[in-house]
Amino acid sequence: MNRRRAWTAAILALLLPVPACHGDEGRDRAGVTLRMLVPANERPFWLPLAESFSRARPGVSLELEEGPVPTDLRESLTTSALLSGDGAFDLVYLDVTWTPKLAAAGWLRPLDDDFGEGKRAELLPQALAAGIYRGRLYRLPFRTDVGLLYYRADLLAAAGIAPPRTFAQLEETARRLQSPPDRWGFLWQGAQYEGLVCFFLEVLHGHGGFWIEPESLRVGLDRPEAEAALAFLVRARAPGGISPPGVAAYREEETRQLFQGGRAVLLRSWPYVWRLAQREGSAVAGRLGVLPVPTLSGAPGSGTLGGWGLAVARASRHPAEAVAFLRHATSLESQRLFCAPTGFAPARIDAYSDPALLAANPFLAELLPIHASATARPVVARYAQASDVLQRHLTAALAGLETTREALAAAARETRLVLGDSP
Ligand code: GLC
């Protein structure tokens, strides 16, 4: 929390007070400037989109502020900026889980009148659903994510092992093919942040469990399925396990870099890894396979639904231009511009059969059915607090400070308190 606050304070100090052009309704001689916060590592890929938007709408430009990469940190920062209500940002680039909170607080402009059935039908239904809160549309999906299991097809084939579909097969494969510390069996996102929740949820669903039922707000963390799921994580990183001890500090990029360097047999991550790992110079180019996440039974698992979308801040003084940007960013041309070089998965359905995108990222063809069976995180306005509770207790269990049962009992109790008077 302190780290989040420090980021928030540091970045808000840079952003506020709002530059002079905003004092004058954001319209100076040069026209209108829309402002948006993006993760620092994505900014280079947003620039071509900002340029194409300005060309399509002369006089309107998009200014991109660089923010921290982890979603949790940017959520705090976005919340602080929107809370101040002074229109520091016109556009909000938001994770699938942020809509309920920002919409419930009244910080987002409803988009129902701007985007009707025609536009909505262009977008992946699950990704679109993440932008709807209490029947109103607040966010258009821009790029999507789903949890996947990457494996070293070359190593498995050489050992005559079939790609793992159950947790037991995953453990067995990892154990047989690893040679720590040079090559580990299984990498995942184990740091105390949202990525750990995404991974844990897949393991939890694969064990038949659930976290929060969005309708009834029933909490399933103190059930045996959850204990078995957490035991899998704890066993993986325990001495003699299949994951390096450092996994409890890894986010997406650390795990990708290790996997791409040939340092692991299996990796849980998002679709973007595919393109980067297949690039020239990658130690694993041409040696990868990808599967849905595992389950107890071996039936294809359901990866966590991730992804990022765009919304218009209610305090924006330029809603018409901001809506125009949403329309522009979700066009096929813009999806090509952003997703071809990055390997991010697009939000438009037609992008998955687009020759230009398929040429850049042939893996897209396999992704659509996996995406269709993804599991969304619970749609609750107090999502950030519920996630924080889970992150803390998962981390305590991974560090051996709490047993799996203690961690989950405490997490269940605190989650019920968080949800108790949720709007
Ligand atoms: C990815 C996903 C996002 C998720 C985050 C966790 O960015 O798109 O939904 O919350 O990873 O690290």
Residues whose N, C-alpha, C, O or C-beta is under 5 A from the ligand:
A	BS01	GLC	T71 D95 V96 D145 E194 G195 L305 G306 G307 W308
